[in-house]
C-alpha cells in the first residue's frame, strides 16, 4: 500500500485481515517520489527501475501488518456484497 492511505494504520490492518496476507505500507508521498525517481532515471542518476526501487526502499520507512482477524468475517461480508450487486 502506498500513498496517503498508509497514514491510517487501521485501514492497513483491515487490508491485511481482509486479504489474509501481510501488507507493507509506505511511503506516504508515493506520487512525488515516483516522479523524482523517473527524473533521476532520465538524468542518469539511477540506472534503471530496479535501482530506483532500491533507492526508495533504502530511503523510506515502511510499516508491516500481519493478518490477525478471522477471515471468515470478511468472506461473509464479501458474499453479502456479491449478492447485493449480482446482476440477473
C-alpha positions in Angstrom: 0.0 0.0 0.0 1.4 3.4 -0.9 0.3 7.0 -0.7 -1.7 8.9 1.9 -3.7 5.9 2.9 -0.7 4.5 4.6 -1.1 7.1 7.3 -4.2 5.1 8.5 -2.8 2.1 10.3 -6.4 0.8 10.9 -7.0 0.7 7.1 -3.7 -1.1 6.5 -4.6 -3.7 9.2 -8.0 -4.2 7.8 -6.5 -4.7 4.3 -4.2 -7.4 5.7 -7.1 -9.1 7.6 -9.4 -8.9 4.6 -6.8 -10.3 2.2 -5.3 -12.8 4.6 -1.9 -11.6 3.5 0.8 -9.4 5.0 0.7 -5.8 4.0 3.7 -3.5 3.5 2.7 0.2 3.8 4.7 3.2 2.6 6.0 5.6 1.6 3.3 8.2 2.1 4.3 10.5 -0.7 4.5 7.8 -3.4 3.4 10.0 -6.3 6.1 12.7 -5.7 8.7 10.0 -5.0 7.9 8.2 -8.2 8.2 11.4 -10.2 11.6 12.1 -8.6 12.8 8.6 -9.4 11.7 9.0 -13.1 13.6 12.3 -13.2 16.7 10.5 -11.7 16.5 7.8 -14.3 16.2 10.4 -17.1 19.2 12.3 -15.8 21.2 9.0 -15.5 21.4 9.2 -11.7 19.5 5.9 -11.4 20.5 3.3 -14.0 17.1 1.6 -14.2 13.8 0.9 -12.5 15.4 -1.8 -10.3 17.9 0.7 -8.9 15.2 3.4 -8.5 13.2 0.9 -6.4 16.2 0.0 -4.3 16.8 3.7 -3.6 13.2 4.2 -2.4 13.4 1.0 -0.3 16.6 2.2 1.4 15.3 5.8 1.9 11.8 5.5 3.3 10.5 3.5 6.3 7.7 1.0 5.7 5.3 -0.4 8.2 4.3 -4.1 8.1 0.9 -5.5 9.1 0.2 -9.2 9.5 -3.3 -10.6 9.3 -4.7 -11.2 12.7 -8.5 -11.3 12.4 -10.7 -14.3 11.4 -11.0 -14.1 7.7 -14.4 -15.7 7.7 -16.0 -12.4 8.7 -14.5 -10.8 5.6 -15.6 -13.7 3.4 -19.2 -13.4 4.7 -19.2 -9.6 4.0 -17.9 -10.2 0.5 -20.6 -12.8 -0.1 -23.3 -10.3 1.0 -21.7 -7.7 -1.3 -21.8 -10.1 -4.2 -25.4 -11.0 -3.5 -26.4 -7.3 -3.5 -24.6 -6.4 -6.7 -25.4 -9.6 -8.7 -26.9 -8.7 -12.0 -29.6 -11.2 -13.0 
